[in-house]
Amino acid sequence: MHQHEHTKTHEELGDVYEKVPATYWDDSYKNNRLQKLYYDIRFKIINDLLADVPEQGSVLDVGCASGFSIDHYAKARPDVSYAGADVAPHHIEYAQKERPQHTFKTGPAEALPYEDNTFDSVTMLDVIEHVVDVDACLAEMKRVLKPGGTAIIFVVEEHNPLFQVIWWIWLKTKGKVWEEAHLREYTKESLAADVKKVGFTVEDERRSHGTMGLAIKARKQ
């Protein structure tokens, strides 16, 4: 069981995401130094974990929003083909328009709009805490991965004292919309347990952001 677990429907979450402009991530990176630092640290770790994707391989980002993360993956590995899936149609429309070199499709994490055994790696950054059905989401990530492919999941451990101070300030200011969107909190143990439950093998765990960030890399056998 996760601490502070909440239930919400896809419709209720959709109402939250409707309030988030598609330009949110691009604007944050450009205009907010602290968010830029947060993202840069996160991408350094994720790109390192993606380094073993084969040449001309393929990566899917689940909960891709505007395709912001994919842009940063592509800077490190331009040889790889990238795809994204997100539940918010206006985010996907923006991604398709602004990043036409990649593939973007609308769909929930629990029913990814891609074929079985398609990708060498699937990433999910700051998304799993928003997902309605975690087991279904992780099973879908596994389904679309090729045998031997990897899932890379990044979360912030919300019980971390540093995060709690930052989050309190954030919810009072620009991040107020996200207050409604977090359905559960993760620890390293609970995230690893969820990942293993659907049959992944955890291979790597990385700490970041003053220990409040956690990345897990797991392999499909």
C-alpha positions as CSV (number, residue, x, y, z in Angstrom):
1,M,0.0,0.0,0.0
2,H,1.3,3.5,-0.8
3,Q,1.2,6.3,1.7
4,H,-1.7,8.8,1.2
5,E,-3.3,6.9,-1.7
6,H,-6.2,8.8,-3.3
7,T,-8.7,7.6,-5.9
8,K,-9.7,9.6,-9.0
9,T,-11.3,8.8,-12.3
10,H,-9.8,9.4,-15.7
11,E,-12.4,12.1,-16.2
12,E,-11.5,13.9,-13.0
13,L,-7.8,13.8,-13.9
14,G,-8.7,15.0,-17.4
15,D,-10.3,18.1,-15.8
16,V,-7.0,18.8,-14.0
17,Y,-4.9,18.3,-17.2
18,E,-7.2,20.6,-19.1
19,K,-6.0,23.5,-16.9
20,V,-2.4,22.8,-17.7
21,P,-1.2,24.7,-20.9
22,A,0.6,22.6,-23.5
23,T,3.5,25.1,-23.3
24,Y,3.9,24.5,-19.5
25,W,7.1,22.5,-19.7
26,D,8.8,24.4,-22.5
27,D,8.0,27.7,-20.7
28,S,9.2,26.4,-17.3
29,Y,12.5,25.3,-18.8
30,K,13.0,28.6,-20.5
31,N,11.8,31.0,-17.7
32,N,12.3,29.3,-14.4
33,R,15.9,28.7,-13.3
34,L,15.0,26.2,-10.5
35,Q,12.8,24.1,-12.8
36,K,15.5,24.1,-15.5
37,L,18.0,22.8,-12.9
38,Y,15.5,20.2,-11.8
39,Y,14.9,19.0,-15.4
40,D,18.6,19.1,-16.3
41,I,19.6,16.8,-13.3
42,R,16.7,14.5,-14.2
43,F,17.7,14.2,-17.9
44,K,21.3,13.6,-17.1
45,I,20.3,10.5,-15.1
46,I,17.6,9.3,-17.6
47,N,20.0,9.8,-20.6
48,D,22.6,7.7,-18.8
49,L,20.0,4.9,-18.1
50,L,19.0,5.1,-21.8
51,A,22.6,4.7,-23.0
52,D,22.3,1.0,-23.7
53,V,19.4,1.4,-26.2
54,P,20.8,-0.1,-29.4
55,E,21.8,2.1,-32.4
56,Q,18.7,3.0,-34.4
57,G,16.6,1.7,-31.5
58,S,13.3,3.0,-30.3
59,V,12.0,4.7,-27.1
60,L,8.5,5.5,-25.9
61,D,7.8,8.2,-23.3
62,V,4.6,7.5,-21.3
63,G,2.8,10.6,-20.1
64,C,4.9,12.6,-22.6
65,A,2.7,15.7,-22.4
66,S,4.2,18.2,-24.9
67,G,7.0,15.9,-25.9
68,F,9.4,18.0,-23.8
69,S,11.3,15.0,-22.4
70,I,11.7,13.4,-25.8
71,D,13.5,16.6,-27.1
72,H,16.1,16.1,-24.3
73,Y,16.5,12.4,-25.0
74,A,17.0,13.2,-28.7
75,K,19.8,15.6,-28.0
76,A,21.8,12.8,-26.4
77,R,20.8,10.1,-28.8
78,P,19.7,11.5,-32.2
79,D,20.0,8.1,-33.8
80,V,17.1,6.7,-31.8
81,S,13.4,7.0,-32.9
82,Y,11.0,8.4,-30.3
83,A,7.3,8.1,-29.6
84,G,5.1,9.5,-26.9
85,A,1.6,8.8,-25.4
86,D,-0.4,11.1,-23.2
87,V,-4.0,11.2,-22.0
88,A,-4.4,15.0,-22.7
89,P,-5.4,15.6,-26.3
90,H,-4.3,19.3,-26.3
91,H,-0.8,18.3,-25.2
92,I,-0.5,15.7,-28.0
93,E,-1.8,18.2,-30.6
94,Y,0.9,20.6,-29.5
95,A,3.6,17.9,-29.5
96,Q,2.6,16.8,-33.0
97,K,2.8,20.4,-34.2
98,E,6.0,21.4,-32.4
99,R,7.9,18.1,-32.7
100,P,6.8,16.5,-35.9
101,Q,10.0,14.5,-36.2
102,H,8.6,12.2,-33.4
103,T,5.4,10.1,-33.2
104,F,2.7,11.1,-30.7
105,K,-0.6,9.4,-29.9
106,T,-3.4,10.1,-27.4
107,G,-4.1,7.4,-24.9
108,P,-4.0,6.6,-21.2
109,A,-1.0,4.8,-19.6
110,E,-3.3,1.8,-18.9
111,A,-4.1,1.3,-22.6
112,L,-1.0,2.4,-24.6
113,P,-1.8,3.0,-28.3
114,Y,1.2,1.0,-29.6
115,E,1.8,-2.6,-30.7
116,D,3.3,-5.4,-28.6
117,N,7.1,-5.8,-28.5
118,T,7.8,-2.4,-30.3
119,F,10.2,-0.5,-28.1
120,D,13.7,-1.0,-26.7
121,S,13.0,1.3,-23.8
122,V,9.9,2.9,-22.2
123,T,10.3,5.9,-19.9
124,M,7.8,7.5,-17.4
125,L,9.0,10.6,-15.7
126,D,7.0,12.2,-12.8
127,V,3.9,10.3,-14.1
128,I,3.3,7.1,-12.1
129,E,2.0,9.1,-9.1
130,H,-0.8,10.4,-11.4
131,V,-1.9,7.0,-12.9
132,V,-5.3,5.6,-12.0
133,D,-4.4,1.9,-12.3
134,V,-0.7,1.4,-11.7
135,D,-0.7,-2.4,-12.3
136,A,-2.4,-2.0,-15.7
137,C,0.0,0.9,-16.6
138,L,3.2,-1.2,-15.8
139,A,1.7,-4.2,-17.6
140,E,1.2,-2.0,-20.6
141,M,4.8,-0.7,-20.5
142,K,5.9,-4.3,-20.4
143,R,3.7,-5.3,-23.3
144,V,5.0,-2.7,-25.7
145,L,8.6,-3.4,-24.8
146,K,10.7,-5.9,-26.8
147,P,12.0,-8.9,-24.9
148,G,15.1,-7.7,-23.0
149,G,13.8,-4.0,-23.2
150,T,13.9,-1.7,-20.2
151,A,11.4,0.5,-18.3
152,I,12.8,3.6,-16.7
153,I,10.6,5.3,-14.1
154,F,11.4,8.5,-12.3
155,V,9.6,9.7,-9.2
156,V,10.1,12.2,-6.3
157,E,9.8,10.6,-2.9
158,E,7.2,13.0,-1.4
159,H,7.9,12.2,2.2
160,N,11.4,13.6,1.8
161,P,11.7,16.8,4.0
162,L,13.3,18.8,1.3
163,F,10.6,18.0,-1.2
164,Q,7.9,18.8,1.4
165,V,9.2,22.3,1.8
166,I,9.5,22.8,-2.0
167,W,6.1,21.3,-2.7
168,W,4.4,23.5,0.0
169,I,5.8,26.6,-1.7
170,W,5.1,25.3,-5.2
171,L,1.4,24.6,-4.4
172,K,1.0,28.1,-3.2
173,T,2.3,29.5,-6.4
174,K,2.7,28.2,-10.0
175,G,2.1,24.5,-9.2
176,K,-1.4,24.8,-7.6
177,V,-3.0,22.8,-10.4
178,W,-1.0,19.7,-9.5
179,E,-2.4,19.5,-6.0
180,E,-5.4,17.6,-7.4
181,A,-3.3,15.2,-9.6
182,H,-1.1,13.2,-7.2
183,L,-2.9,9.9,-6.4
184,R,-0.1,8.2,-4.4
185,E,3.3,8.7,-2.8
186,Y,6.2,6.4,-3.5
187,T,9.2,5.2,-1.6
188,K,12.0,3.2,-3.2
189,E,10.6,0.0,-1.7
190,S,7.0,0.6,-2.9
191,L,8.1,1.5,-6.4
192,A,10.3,-1.5,-6.7
193,A,7.5,-3.7,-5.4
194,D,5.0,-2.4,-8.0
195,V,7.6,-2.9,-10.8
196,K,8.4,-6.4,-9.7
197,K,4.8,-7.4,-9.3
198,V,4.2,-7.3,-13.1
199,G,7.3,-9.4,-13.8
200,F,10.0,-6.8,-14.4
201,T,13.5,-7.4,-12.9
202,V,14.9,-4.2,-11.2
203,E,18.5,-3.6,-12.5
204,D,19.4,-0.1,-11.3
205,E,18.3,2.5,-8.9
206,R,19.6,6.1,-8.8
207,R,19.2,8.9,-6.3
208,S,19.2,12.6,-7.3
209,H,18.0,16.0,-6.4
210,G,19.4,15.9,-2.8
211,T,18.1,12.3,-2.4
212,M,14.5,13.2,-3.1
213,G,14.6,12.0,-6.7
214,L,14.5,8.3,-7.5
215,A,15.0,6.6,-10.9
216,I,14.4,2.8,-11.3
217,K,15.5,0.8,-14.4
218,A,13.8,-2.5,-14.8
219,R,14.1,-5.2,-17.6
220,K,11.6,-7.3,-19.3
221,Q,12.9,-10.9,-19.5
